Amino acid sequence: ADSIIVNPHKWLFTQIDCSVLYCRRMNVLKQAFSLVPEYLRTGEGEQVKNYMDYGIALGRRFRALKLWMVICSLGTEKIKHIIKGHINMARKLSALIEAHPDFELMAPVPFSTLVFCFNPHDINKELNQINEELLKRINASGKAFLSHTILGGKFGIRLAIGNIKTTWQDVKIVWDIVLEKSAELK
């Protein structure tokens, strides 16, 4: 790949609007975006890396400060510990899902996001509609907010563990809500 983008708001505890771009050939970006009218020219010329040459906006907010503050306040070891905790909670929940006869894990769980579906074998209704309705009921409860995806044509309920303060008890509460709302559909 010539470039990779990482979004720290997904797992490094920063607010949205903070992205990190790793680019193998920065000169390509500069060729694409550099437009320097006379009023923006400086005496330093090529001696200074001018970030206005690497994107559409000429100005830059100091977005990196968010990430820097998180790293400084928590430290890399604490961040690793939290991320490992999220992965462990996801694995623990995946075991509960796999053990339940009415639920199916739809994808492997290498990180902290799970995709599952309600698949009761004694219901002859359309499973995609049932799972869409289940998701609506979970979210309407106001106690949890989950999202969805489509995998292999099947509607899946998506649960992502990523908040710095999430505990196993929080995850278990969400699973209990899923079970409660799914029982209403049987």
N, C-alpha and C positions, 0 to 999 in steps of 0.2 A: 504494500500500500504506500502511496505517496503521502498520505496524511491520515491521522487518526484524531478523532475528537472525543474528549471525555467530559462528561457533565457532572461536576462535583455535587450538584444539588441532588443527584440520585443516591449517593451513598457517602459523601464526605461532608454532610451536614451543613451545607451552605444553602442560601436561598437560591431560587431560580435566577437565571440571568448571569450565571457564572459557568463559562465553558473553557476548557483547555484544549488548544490545538497544537498537535505535534505534526510538524511538516518537514518532510525530507528535503524539499527544495524550495526554500523561502523566496528565491529569486523568481520563481514562477508566479507566486502571489503578487510580488512587487510588479512584475510585468503586466499582470492583469488589472491591478487596482491603482497603480501610481498615476496620478494626474496632478501635477504641481503647477498651478497658475503662479504668475509672478509674485503676487502678494503673499504666497506661502513659502517662497524660496528663502533659504537661510545661507549664511556664509559657510556653514560647516559642510554642506553638500553631502557627499557619500561617507564622510567620516562618522556621521551620527546615524543610528538606526531610527528612522522616523516611522512610528507605528501607523501613521495615516496612510502609508503606502501599502498596507497589508489587508485592507478591508474597505468596505463601502463608506463607512462614516469617517470623516476627517478627525473628529474628536474622539476621545476615549474616556469612558468612566473608569474609575479605579476598581474594577470588578475583582481583581486578584486579591484585594485587601480582605474580602470575605473569607477566602480560602486560607490565606496566610494567618488570619486571626484564629480560625478553627484549629489549624495545625499548631500554632503557638499555645493556645489555651488548653488543648487536649493532649497534644503530643502524638507522635506516630504510634507509640505502643498502645495508648488508650484507644485510638481510632481502630487499630487492628483488633483489639479486644472486643470492641463494640460490634465490629463487622463479623467477627467469628461468632459472637453471641447471636446475631441475627441469623446467620447460616444454621446454627444449631437449633434455634427456634423453628426455622422453616423445616428442617429435617424431622424434628419432633412432631410438628403438625402433619407433615407428609405421612408419617407412620400412622397417625390417627385416621387420616383420610383413607389410606390403603387398607386399614383394618375394618373400616365401616362397610357393611354390605351394600349400602345405597349410594356410595360415592366412589368416584374413580379419579385417580391422579392422571392428568392428561399429558404431562411432560416430566422429564427428569428435574430434580431440584438441586442443581449444583450451587446455587447461590441463595438468595433470600426471597425469591419470587416463586409462588406456587400457582399452577393452573389446574383446576379440578372441575368436575361436573357432578351434578346430582343425576344418578343413573339407577333409579329403583327398578328392579326387574319385574315388579308386579303392576307397573303402570304402562298402559298401551298408548299413551299420548306422545306427541312429538317432543323429543328430548330438548331440542334447541329452544322451543317455546317455554318449556317447563323451567329450564335454567335461566332464561331471560326473565321470567316471572319471579323466580327465586332471587335473582340479583336485585330486582326492583323492590322486593319486600325487605331484603336485608338493608338496602340503602334507605328505604322509607322509614325504617325503625329509628333512624337518627343516631344509632349507637355504633354503627360501623359504616364505612364507605369502601366498597370494593369496585373493581372495574372488570372489564371482560376482554376476551379476545376470541378469535376463531382459529382453531387448529384442526386441520384435516376436515374442514367443513362442519366441525362441531363447535357449538357455543361453549366457551369455558369461562368460569369465574376465576378472576385473577386476584390474588392476595399478595401484596408486596410489604415486606417488613423492612423498614428503613429509618424509622424515627429514633433519635438518640435515646429517648426515654422508654421505648417499648420494652415491656417485660413479657415473660411467658404467660403471666396472668392475663395481660391484655390480649394476647393471641388466643388464649383459651376462651376468653369471653367472646371474641369474634366467632370462634368455632361453635360455641354454644348457641349463638344467634343463628348461625347457618343451620344448625340442627333443628332449632325451634321453627324457623321459617320453612324449612324443607318438610317438616312434619305437617304443616298446614296444607301442603300441596298433595299429600297422599290420599 
